[in-house]
Amino acid sequence: MSGLISLCMIVKNEENVLQRCLESVKDGVDEIVIIDSGSTDRTKEIAHRYTDKVFDYKWNNSFSEARNYAQSKATSEWILALDADEFVDYQNLLELRNELTENQDHFNMCVVKIYNFAGKDAQAIFNNYHVRIYKNDPAIKYYRTIHEQLKRTDGEELRSHVSKLVVYHSGYLSNTVTVKNKGSRNRALINKEINAEGQTGFDYFNLGNELVSQGKTEKALDCYVKAYQKAPDIKYSWVGTCLIQMCQCLVTLKRYNDALNVIRDSESIFDSYADFKAIKGKIYLLQGRVDDALYELNDIVNDQDKYQEALLSTDSISYLPNKWMGQIYEEKNDLKKAVLYYTRAFQENRNDEELLNRYFGLLFKNSPYEEINHFFKDEKLLTGNEVSALFLLKVIFNFPESSKYTEKLIAQTRYINNVDVKAKCLLISNKSSEALELINQLPMKQRTIIFNTGVFDFSDYIISSLLSKRQDELISYGKKYKNAESIINLITGNGKGDQDLPLYLSILNRTICLQQFGLFEELLNFRNAFDKSVNIQIGHMLYHYHFNDLAVQFYQESGNALFDEQTYLNLINESKKNNLLEAAYNFSNQAIQKGFYNFKILEDLAKLVHRMNAEKLELSIQQLALECYPDSRYLSNQTTWGETRKKVALIYTPLSGSNVTALMRHIPDDIRLKYKVNLIEQKNDLQYFNQLLENDVVVTTEGNYPFEKRNITKKQKIIELWHGFPLKSMGLMDESEVGKEKIKDQWKNVDAVVSYSNLYNQSMKKCFGIDEEKFKILGVPRNDLLLQSEGRKNIKKLFNVCNENDQYIFYMPTWRHTSRLNRNDGSRSWENLFDMSDFKLNQFEAYLKDHHFKLIVKLHPADERMFISHIKQSENILALTSDLLTKYQLDVYELLSGADLLITDYSSTYFDFLLLNRPIIFTPVDLESYRKSRGFILNPYEQWTPGPKVTSQTELENQIVKSLTDINYFSKERDRLKHIVHQYQDDHSTERVWNFIRTSLEEK
């Protein structure tokens, strides 16, 4: 190979732009190869000034074949592929040479960033990445008619590298697109590809890209969806990019929730790439959710080890997150942090017009010129990369604040003699006639090139002409360039310009920047050529430049039927600044009624309502915010009116979940909206302990709060619900209990114990040494499940039984085995279902069938794993397991309410079952041994168990029948005990407990 880089180009009728391209590369490449596909203008003449390698080529509608032909004529080691409407910076091109020279065969192709100037006046800039550099290897070739791709023909691997080279592309400027009809040409070639190869996903992907470049977002989105649906595998490199483009389209269309849904589905697949997280941050920012956006963007910036790659653009890794974080802090008025993040973004991208406007706008508004001057010199902002320097000049020359520093800034540059720079300086200095003379000396085509990419643009030209009273020259230019004719006719009074609203607004904006307010007022007279919504756009412009009163006038002139989201944001902000709180409230309310749910609007309204002490209304706004933004981290910790949401932890264990389940089923709206309720499973690890410490109120059910409150800084209120009414001895009263010396201290950490009645208080005090004043008689929440649930319906659902004549008998024995203490209470065995010596299963099965009884066996969760295998299930004996309850998301009390009769031995469940006034049978088969090993807190056992006691199968069968047929059997005993045990016998215990929790949360 004779050199390092060969530039290869395909051209046709590019006389307007070819020289700019070749000038930018001529000293940085070793060879220039130009393939001309049929030019009829001066293109070949210009090309021959730079190279002898100009070849005629018969165009056959295939970019790949044309590029491969160009490669065949190249003799250097590497190929650089550029289009005529692209150009580079010379210093940047030298960096590429260093990259290629230092390459030790790590890569054989390079991806470059391409900046695309779009619109009529280059108002829009977007970037993308593309392979433009590749090894001049005969085995590396292009394929596909359009959106050509590289491949190796020898089966070896293509290895890519992201180059530092930046390519600037003006081909999407309106004039270029219109004159060259690029969109139609490209679509035709893609359709040809689709017809030739079948409708592949990749074809639709490319068509989507083409439509995006033309601003046809809806159609592009449709193509991306089809592309994804036809993707052969998620692993194809273009599929992830397709999903990102889909999201970008949805964002452009303001379909933010749809975009977030795509992101949620994609993040888990592409979790190490920054793109989706960055887009999510942008969406949150657009929705006014600045704190949510900050969380996502911070995560990317602070975890660069994880986010080292991007699917579409490496901008997602650092540049864009830093830019958007700067914007967030600017909105928060934290200018120091805003400048910090803008600086980081600027170090990575010096060609983003929005960033330059925000960053340097802040600097010029808030810093003395000496500091700005030092910054410019230290960073060589106006003496380094020529493209970036001129682009920066173009931006800062349009700051009203920079006008007094124009001469000083220009003195730092080598561009003082550039025609466009000179003309701009003259215009800023109110020498519009001289500026116009300078520009008009240029040939018409060169003038147009400057308007597209120079410092002095088309808006400046129009303003100079109007200020100089040279409308005739404007009209003449419009006749020459038809795409400019409409706006020129409008502002010279010769016709309407209804297709040129963006350019009209751009000209108005520039008059403000140049502080030509008289001309601004004159131009306002032409706004009637557009519909009334133009007043909204003008209002936004004026508000941006802090002409707030005037902006409000334009909003009012348009009428509130045309108000958009930004209008309401500005009007609310202005009303608040002027302490017009009623007006702020009305605007906020109007915005929400019209479906504008920007979080800032919801937040403003909530804060206003909070000041009015309208609690119901503020909670309804919180409800709306949570419905709009269910994924909001901010709202999980804060209310819309800015208060920290105190947290309630409901601790559950598989052993005792019913009370917690009842509380979770019926969280009052005000608590759900104002506070954060966390359902936390008890574990013995650091994550669980940290979770627990985040809460203000902790609700437990087993006396299982794990901390000494005096040793933790968090002030917490601990509420104990327990999990049953004590019949058997516990704690201090249990002869077999270990660690009794710690029990009282442990319960000192509890602030309140929810109680059934005075009897409950006395029993629990004996067992755990709880202070009397800690008991709160409220009733227990799980009994609401018992009283409110459709138990029979739930039984039928779980067990798929449907005979209406069946009666349901629940058998719920107490738990006996404690594996961690190797302890067994009593002497019951599981040789048969009830541990009755005469028990015969077949006989009992027949008995159940004959009487249409279904026996539902529910073991205590602590015993279930050990003994469930002993339960021989059949048509009439059914096992209610924890897994079955979990599957159907039901609590045992939601089935127990359907029981016609309860059988137990010593389980406290029967105390709750008393509320149903249904029969209970007791099976104390090992009463004496249980009394010795465990004992009872309520004695004698016989007095506290209101039902027959049976220890044989014959007795059991007889007593079941008698209990279910004689409604008076033990009814008085049950009623007497019910009134002793239950102070409350209604179904409002959950409500009372939540009221108590609410009071605890509201305590200072």
N, C-alpha and C positions, 0 to 999 in steps of 0.2 A: 504494500500500500504506500502511495506517495505522500500522503498527508494524514492529519488527524481527523478533520471534519470536512465533509462535503455537504453543502446546502443543496437540497433537491426541491424543486418547485414545479407545480403545474399551474399554468396561467392561461387566461384568455381575456382580452380587452381589460387590462388592469393598468392603463396608463396613468390613472389618477393616484394610485397608491404604490405601484411597484418601486418607484425610486426611493420612497421612504423606507420600504422594507430592505432593499439592497444596501442603502446607505448605512443602515443600522448594523448590518452583519459583515460588510465587505472586509473589514480589517480583523475579523475574529474567526473566519473560516478559511480553509486552504483551497477550496474549490467551490464554484457555483455552477450548478447544472439546472437549466431551465427548459421545461417541456412546454411548448406552446401548442394549444389544441385548437388554433384557428382564429387568432386575433385579427381584427380589422382596423385597429387603431394603432397608436405608437408604442404598443407594449414591447414588441421585438426590438425596436430601435433603442428603447431605454435599456432593455436587457443586455444588448450588445456592448453598452458602455462599461459593463461590469464583468462580462465573461464572453469567451468564444464558444462556450458549450451551450448553445441555444439550438434546440432540436424541434422540428415540426412533428406533430403527432396527430393522427386521425382519431378524434374522440369517438369512443364506442360505448359511452354511458357507464363506464366502470372506472371508478377512482383507483381501485386496487391495481388494475392492469397498467394504468398510467403511472402510478407510483413505482411499480416494479420496473417499468421501462426506464424511469428516471434513475433508479438504483443501478441499472445495468450500465449506465454511462458514467457512474461515479467511481473514483479511484482511491478515495481516502478510507481510513479505517472505520470511521463512524459516519452515519447519515443523520443530518438534521433536516426534518421535513417542516417547511413553513408554507403558508398561503400568502398571496401577495398583499392581502389586507391585514397582515400581521407584522409586527416589528419587535425588536428586542433592545435592551440597553447594552452598549459595548462592554462596560466594566463587568456586567453580569455574565456576558458571553465568555469573558476571560475566565470567570469562575468555573464555567462549564468545562473549559479546556483543562483546567487543573483537575477537576473531578475525573474526567476521562483518562488523563495521563496517569493519575494515581491508581486507577482501577486495576486490581490484580485478578482479573477475570471473575470478579464477584457477581457482575451483572452483564447482560448483553442488550438491555434496552432501558431507557430512562423515561419516567413520567415527569411532565412539567406542569406548572400552574399556568393557566391561561386566563388573563383578565379580558372580559368582553365588554366593550363599550356599546350601550344600546340606547335606543330612543332617537329623537330627532336632534337633540342637542347634547348627546352623551350624558343625559341626566341620570341614567341608570347604569350601574356597573355590577356584573356578576362574574363569578369565576368558576372554573371547572378544571379537572385534571385530565391529561391525555398523554399517550405515548407519542413523542415526537423525535426521539433520538434512539437509534438502534445500530447494532453492529452491521457493517457492510459484509454480510456473510451470505453467500448464494443460497444457503439453506433457510434463511429468514426471509419470508415473503409476505405480502399483503394478500388477503382474500376478502370477499364480499364486495358488492357493487358500490355501496355507500356505507358510511360509518365503518370504513375498512379496519380490519383487525390484522395484527401480525401473528404469524404462526411459523413453526419450524417444520420443514418438510422431511427432516431426517429423524424425527421422533425424540430429539433431545429437548431439554427443558429451556423455556424462556425465563430468564431471571431478571426481575425489574428492580429499579432503584429510583427513588424520588429525588430529582435533581433540584439544584438551587435556581436553575434558569426559569425566568418568568417571560412569557410571551404575551404581548398586548395585541388585542384583536378588535378591529373596528367594523367587522363585517356585519354586525347586527344593528348598526345604525340604521334608522328608518330609511334614509335616502338610499343606502347601499342595498338593503333588502328589497326595496321597491324597484329600483332601477335594474338590478340584476335578476330579480324574480327568483331569488335563491330558494324561498320556501317551496314554491311549486316544483322547482327542479328536484329538490331533495326528496319531497314527498313522492314524486313520480318514480325516482330511483328506488326508494324503499318499497313502494308498491310492486315494482318490478321484481325486487328480491323476494317479496312475499309470494307473488304468483309463481316465481321460478322454483322456490324451495318449499312451498307450503307455509301456512301461517304459524311460524315458530314464535316462541316467547321472545327470543332475542330480536326478531324483526319488530314486534310490537314495542319492545323496549326502546329501540332506536327511533321508531316513529314518535314515541312519546317524547324523547329528547328533542326531536326536531320541532314538535308542536310547542314544547315549553319555550324554545328559543324565539318562537313567533308570538308568545303571549297567549296561546290557546290552551289555557290551563285545564278546562273541563275535558276537552278532547284528549289532552295529554294524560290526564288521570285515567280516563277510560282505557287508553292503551297500556298504561302501567298495570292496571288491574288484569287485563287480558294477558299481558306478558307474564305476570306472576302465576296466573292460573295455568298457563301453558309451560311453565318452567319444568324441565325434566327432572331437576334435582335442586334442592336448596343450596348445594355446595358449589353450583356454578357461580363464577366470580361476579357476574352481572346481576344476580338475583338480589343480593343484599343492597346493591346500589339502586335497584328498581324499587325496593321497599322504601328506601330513603327518599327517592324522587316522588313516590306516592305520598309520603308524609309532607314533603315540601309543597306539593300541589294542594293538598288538603289545608295546609296552613295558609297558602295564598288565597284559597276560597273561604277562609275563616271557618272551616269545619274542624275546629280544634278538637272536639271530643272524638271524632272519627280518627283524626291523626293520632291521638293518644291511645286509642284502641289498637291501631297498627303497631305503635311503638311498644305497647305492653306485650303483644304477641311476638314481636321481633327481638326484644331485649334479651330474653332468655336464650335465644339461639345465637345472637351476636353479642354476648355479654362483655367481651373484652374490647369491643370497639366503642369509640366515644360518640359516634354520629348520633345514635338514637337518644342518648342521654342529653346531648347538646340541643337537639331539636326540642326535646321535652322542656328543657330550661327556657328556650325561646318562646314556646307556646305559653308557659306559665307567665312569662314576662308580658306577652301580648294580652293575656287574660287579666293583667293587673295583679298577679300573685307574685309579688317581688320576692317575698321570703321563701316561697316554695322554689322559685327559679334560682335563688341564691344557693339553696341547699344542693340542687342538682349540679349547678355549674362549679360550685366549690368542690364537690366530690370529684369532678374530673380534674380540676387544677391541682388538687391536693393528693391525688392518687395516680401520679404519672407512671408508676410501676405497672399498674393495671391497664391504664388507657394509653398504650403506646402505638396503637394502630387505628386506622380509620378506613371505612369502606369506600366512601366517596371523596372525602377531603380531609387532609391532616389539619385543616383549619379547626376542625371540631375538637382537636386534642388540647389546644391552648389558645390560639388566637381568638376564636369566636367566644369561648367562655370568658376570657379576660375582657373582651370588648363589652359583652353583655353585663358582666359584673360591674364594669365602669359605669354603664348606663344606669344600673340599679342604684349604685351609690350616689350618682348624680341626682336621681329622683329622690333619694333619701336626704339630699342636701349635705352629704358627707363628701365634700369636694376633695379632701385629701386622699381618701380611698379611691374616689372616682379617677383622679389623675394617676394614682398608682396603677390601677388596672388598665386604664387607657394606655399608659406608657408601655406596659407589658405587651398589650395587643399591637401597639405601633411598632415595637421592635420586630415583630414577625410579619407585619403587613403594612406597608407604607402607601398603599394604593387604594384603600377603602375610603371612598368619599364621605360616607356617613361617619366613620370613625374620625377622619381628619376634621370634619365639621365640629363634632362633639369635643374632641380632645383639644384642638387648637382654639376652638371657641372659648372653652374654659380658661385656657392659658391667657388669651388676649383680654378676657374680661377681668381676670383676677390676679394677674401678675404684672409687675413693672417691666417695662421694655428691656431693661438691663438683664433681667433674669432670662427673658425670652431670647434675647440676643446671644447670651452665653450658651443657651441650650442649642440654638441653631448652629453656632460655630462648633461646639464640642461634638455634636452629632453629624456635622457636615451635611445638614439637611438640604442646603441649597447649592452645594458644591460637589456632591457625590453623584449617585445614579441620576442621569439626565432626565429620564422619563419621570421618576419619582419626584425629582426637584421641581420640574415644571408643573406636575400635577398638584404638588403641595402649594406652589405659588397660585395656581388657579383657584384653589380652595380659599386660602387665607386672604387673597385680594378681594374676596367677596364678603369678608367680615367688616361690618361698619367700624368696628373698633380698630382695625388694622390700617385704615386709610391714612392716618397721620404718620405711619411708619413705612410707607411705601418706598420712598427713596432710600431709606436706610437698608431695607430688606434687599432691594435690587442691587445695592452696592456690594452685597456679599456674593453675588452670582456672576457667572460668565455669560448670562443670557440678556444682558442689558441692551444688546443691539438686536435681539430678536424682534421682528416686526410686531408679533402678537403681544409680547411683553411691553414694548414701548407704547403700543396703542392702549393697552389696559391701564398703564400708568397715567397716560394723558387723560383717559376717561375718568379715572379716580380723582384726578386733579381738576376736574370740571373743564377740561379742554376737549370737548367732544368733537369739535370741528377738525382739530388737528389729528385726533385719533382716527376719524373717518377718512381723512385725506391719506393717511398712512396705509390704512387697510385697502382703500380703493385703488392704490397704485399697483396692487397685486393682480395677476391674472385671475379670472373668475374661478377657475378650478382650484388654484392654490388657495384662494380666499375660502372656498368651501372646505378644503382640508383643514385649515386653521380653525374654522368654526366648529368642526367636529372634534378635534383633539387638542387644539391650542388653548392658550391662556385667555385669549380674546375670543369669545364664542358668539353664536348667532344672536343671543339675547343682548349682548353688548353692542352688536352691530345695529340692531333695531333701535336700541336706546340712543346710541350715538347719532343715528340718522334723524330720529325724532327731535332730539335736543338741538340738532343743527338745522332743523327745518329742511331736511333734504329728503322729503318723502318720495320725490320722483325717482331717485336712485334706488330706493327700496322697491318701488313698484317695478322698476326695470329688472331688478334681481329676481323678484317673484315670477316674472314672466319667463325668465331663463330657467329657474328651478321651480317646477310646478308644485313640489311638495311644500315649498315655502310660501306659495302664492296666497293660500287661504288666510293665513294669519296676517300677512302683509296687507291684504285687501281689507281685513277687519280693522286693523289699527290705523289705517290711513283713510278709513271711512268709505271704502269702495265695495263692501260686501260683508257677508257673515263668515264666521270662522268656526262653525259648530263642531268641526272635527279637530280643532286645535286648542281645546281647553288646557291640556297640560302645558303647552308652550305659552299660552296666554298667561297662565299662572306663574310660569317660570320668569316671564318678562316682568310681571308685577313684583315678584320676589326680588329680582335684581334691582329694580328701582329703589326698593327699601335698602338693600345692601349698599347701593351707591348714594343713598340719602338724597335721591331725586324725588322729593315728596310731591312737588308740583306736577311732575310727569305722572307720578303714581295716581294722583287725583284725576288727571286727564284720561288716563287709561281705564280708570274705573267706569267711565261713561260707556265703554264698550261691553261691559259685562251683561248688558241686556240682550246681547246676541245669544247668550246661553240661557239655560233654564235657571230657575231661582236657586237651585242647589249650589250654583257658583258662589253665592254669598257665604255658604257654609265653608267652602274651601278658602275663601279670602279671609273669613273670620279666623280660621285655624292659622293662617299665615301671620296675621296681625298679632294673634295671641302669642305665637312663637317669638315674635320680636318685641313682646311686652307692651304692645299698644292695646291693652286689655279693654279699656272702655270702648274703643273703636271696634274691636272685635265683637263685643257684645251687641253693638248696634247692627252689625252685619248679620249676626245670628237672629236678632229680632226681625230684621227685614225679611229673612227667608221664611219665617214662620215655623213654629215648633213641630209641624208635621214632617219637616225635612231634617230635623235634628238627628245627627248620627251620634254614635257612642262618644266620640271625642268632643263633640259639642257639649254634651252633658257633663263630661269630666271637667271641661274648662269652666262651664257656668257654675258648677258646684264649687269648684275651687275658688272662683272669683267671689261667689256669695259668702263663702266662709271667711275669706280674707277681709271682707267688708262687714263681717259680723251680721250678715243678713241670713240668720239661721232658718227662718221660715222659708225664704226663697231656696236655700240649699236643700231643705227637706222636700219641697215641692219638686225641684228638678230631679232629685234622687228618686223620688217616688214615680215621677213620669217616666224616667229612664227604665226602671224595672217593669213598669206596666207595658212598655214597648218592647220588652224582651232583651234589654241591654243588661247583662249580668256580670259585667266587668267587676272584678273583686273590689276595686277601689270604690265603685259606686255603692256596692253592698256595704262596704266598710264605713263609708261616709254616712250612709243612712242609719246604720246601726249605732254609730257614735252619737248622732243627733237624737235618735230615739232614746238612747240610754240617758242622755242629759234631761230628757223629758220625763224620765222614770216610768216609761210605758213598757213594763216588763213583757207583757204578752206580745206586743209588737216587736220588741227586740228579739224575743225568742223565735218568732216567725221568720225574721230575717236570718237568724242563725240557721234555722231549718233550711231555708232556701239556699244559703251558702253551702251547707253540707250536701244538699242534693246536687247543686251545680258542680261542686268540687269535692267529691267523696274521697279523692286520693290526696287531699291537702294535708301535708305534715303540719303546716302552720295552724290550721283549724283543729287539728287533734290536740293542740296545746294551748290555743288562744281562742277567745270569742271574737266575733266580728267587731265588737266594740272595744277590743284591746285588753280585756282582762285575761289573766292566766287562768286556764281551766284547771281547777283543782281536780285531783284524781282519786277515784275510789277503786280499790283492789278487792275483787271478790275471789277469795281463794277456795279452790275446790280440789277434792281428792276423789279418786274412784270409790273410796269407802263411804263418803258422806256428802253427796252432791245435791240432795233434794232442795235444801233451803236456798242454796246459791242459784240453782236452776229456776226456782220460783222468782227470785229477785231479778234474774236476767230476763225472764219472760215478761216482766211487767215493770220496766224502768219508766218512771214518769217522764213525760216529754221535757219538762223544765230541767230535770236532772240530766237527761240524755244530751240536751243541747248546751246546757251551761257548764256541765262538768264532764270529765272523761271517765267512763266506767270500763275498767280493765278486768277481764276474766282471766285469771292466772292459775295454771295447774301447779300444785305444790310439788317442788322437786328439792333435791339437796345439792344444788350446785350454785356457782357464783352468779350465773346469769339470772337465776330465780331470785337470789338475794338482792341483786342490783335492781331488778324489776320492782321488787317489793318496796324498796327504799324510795322509789320515785313517787309514791302515792301519799295522799294526805289522810285518807281514811282506809283502814284495812279491815275487811270483814272476813272472819275465820269461822270454821265449823268444828274444829277438833281441839281448840285450845292450843293451836300450833303456830302462834306468832314466834318467830325464831330469835328475836333480838332482845337484849336488855335495853329498854328505851333510854335509860340514863346514859348509855354509851354511844348513842347515835345523835347526829346533829339535826336530822330531820324530825320535825315535830309531827307526830302521827297520832291519830285517834284509832284505837283498836276496839272493834265491836265483835263480840263472840255470839254466834247463833247456836252453837252446839248442834247435836244431831239426834236428839231424842229426849224423852222424859225419863229420868233415872228410876228404874226399878231395882236393878242389881247394884251392888256396891261398886264404887269406883274410887280411884285416887287414894285419899287418906283412909277411906272406909274399907278398902280392898286389902284383905290379909296378904294376898300374894303380890301386891304392887311393889315394884322396886323404885328406888330413887325418890321416896316420899319426901325427903328433906328439901327437895327442890321445887315441889309442887306449888307451895304458897308463893314463893318468889316468882315463879313463872306466871302465875295468874295476876300478880301485881301489875304486870305490863298491860293487862286488859282494862280498858276504860269503862266498858259497858257490856252486860250480858243480857241478851234478849230472853225474856222469860214467859212461861205459860201462866204462872199463878204464884201465890204465896207458898204453896206446897213445893213447887219447883225451886223457889228461892232457898227454902230450908234444906232441901235435899242437896242441891248443888253446893251450898255453903259447907255442909258437912263433908262433902267429897273433896272440895278443892280449897276451902278456906277463903272463899270470895267475900269481900266486904259487902255488907247488906245494901249500901247505897248504890252499888254498881248495877243492880238488877233493874231492868226496865220491862215491866209487864206489857207486852205488845201483841202476844201471840206469835207463832212461828210461821214463816212464809210458806213452808211446804204444805201446810194444811189447807191453804187456798187452792193448791193443785188438787187436793183430795176433794174439796167441796165444789170446785168449778169444772173439773174435767168430765168429758164424756167417756167414762171408763170402759163401758161395754163396747162402744164403738172402737176404741183403741185395742181392746183385746181381740176383737174380730179381725182388725187390720193386721196385728202381729202374727196371729196364729191361724189366720185364714179359716176361721170357724163361722158358721152362719145360721145354726139352728137357734131360732128365737126361744125355744123351750128350755135350752140349756141354762143351768145355774152354775155360777163360777165360784169356786172355793179356793182361796189363797192359803198356801201353807208357807209361813215365813218364820223358820226357827232362828234363834239368836246365834251369834257367832261364838265360837268356843276356842278356836286354835290361834295362838300367837306365836308365829314361827320365830321371830327375833328373840323371844324369851323362852322358847321351847316350852310353852305353857298350854295346857288344855284345861278348860273349865268344865267340871262335871265329868260324867262317865259315859255319855251317849256315844254309841257306835253307829256306823253307817251300813251295818249288815242288811238292814231293810229301811224302808222309807221313813218310818216313824220310830224305829228302834223298839218295836213292841214284840215281845217273845212269841205271840201267837199270830204275828202278821203273815198273811199269805197274799202275795201280789196278785195272782190270778183271780182270787176271790174278790179282792178289792177292785180290780179292773171291772169285773162283772157287776159289782155293786154300783160303781160309778155309771156304767153304761145303762143299767136298768133304771136308774133314777135321773138320767139326763144331767149328771154332774160332770163338770170339768175341773180337775184339780190342777191348779197352777202353782208350781213350786218355785219360790224365789229364795235362794240362799243369800246369806249376807256376803257382800263382795269379798270380805276377808277370808271366807271359807270356800268360795265358789270354785276356785281353781283346784283345790284339793279334793272336793267331794262331788263336783257336778257329774263325774262319770258314774257315780252310784245311782243317779236318777235314771231309771229305765223309762224313757219317754214312750208314749203310745198315743192312741187316738184320744184318750181321756186323761192322761197324765202329761202335762206340758211343762217344760222348764223355761222359766223366764230368766235369761242370762243378761249379763251386762253388755255383751256384744250385740245382742238383739235390740236392747234398748238404745244403744248408740246408733245402730243402723237406722232405726226409725226416729231418732232424735226425740225420744220420750223419756220421761222420768217414771220410776216405779209407782209413784203416787198418782200419776195420770192413768194408770191401769187399776190400781187398788180401789179407786172410786167405783169401779164396776164390779167389785166383789160382792157376792151375796152373803158370804160368811168368811171369817178369818180364823185360821188355826195357827197357833204359835205355842211356844213354851215359855220363854222369858224375854222375848223381844219387846222393846218399848213401843214398837209400831202400834200395838193394840191401844195405847193411850190416845193416839191420833185417830184410830179407827172408831173410837167412841163417838166422834162427831157425826158419823153416819147413822148412828143408832141401829146398827146391824149386829147380828149374833157373833160371838167369839167363843171358840173352844180352845182349851189349854191342854197341852200334852206334856206334863212334867214327869217324864219317864225316869229322870235321874235327879229328882228334886233334892234328896238328901245329900248326895255327893256334890251337887252344884252348890247347895247351901254351904257346905264345908269349904269347897275350893274357892268359891267366889262370894257367895252371900248376897243378901238383899239390903237395900237401903230402906225399903218399905216392907215392914213385917206386920203381921204374918203374911206370907205369900197368898194364902187362901183368901184373905180379906180384901186384897188389892187386885184380884183377878176375877172380874164379873162374868163368869161363864163356867160351864161344867168342866171338870178336870178328868181326863181319861188317860188310861195307860194300856188299854188293850184294843185290839181291832174291833171286837164286838161292841165295846162301849163307844168307840169312835163312830162306827157306822150308825148306831142307834141315836147318838147325840146329834149327829149331823142332821138326820131326818127331823128329830124333835125340834132342834134349833131353827130349822128352816120352815117348819109348819106351825109352831106355836109362837106367835108374835109377842106374847107376854113373858116368855121364858127368859129369865134373868134381865128383863128390861128395866126393872126398878134399880137393880144393882148397877147396871151400866149407866143409868141416868144419874144416880147419886154420885158415882165416881167422876162422871163427865163434868159435873159442876164443881167438884173439888180440883180437878186437874186443869180445866180450861176456864180462865176468867173471861176470855173472848171465845165465842162459839160461832162467829160469822166468818166470812171469807175476805176480810179486809186486813189481815195481818201483814201482808206484803206492803200495803199502802202505809200502815203505821210504821213499819220498819224503815221504809224509804223516807218518811217524814222525819224520823229520828236521825237518819244519815244526813238528810238535808240540813237539819239543825246543827249537826256536828261540823259540816262543811262551812256553814255560815259563821261559825264562831271565830272570833278574831284570834 
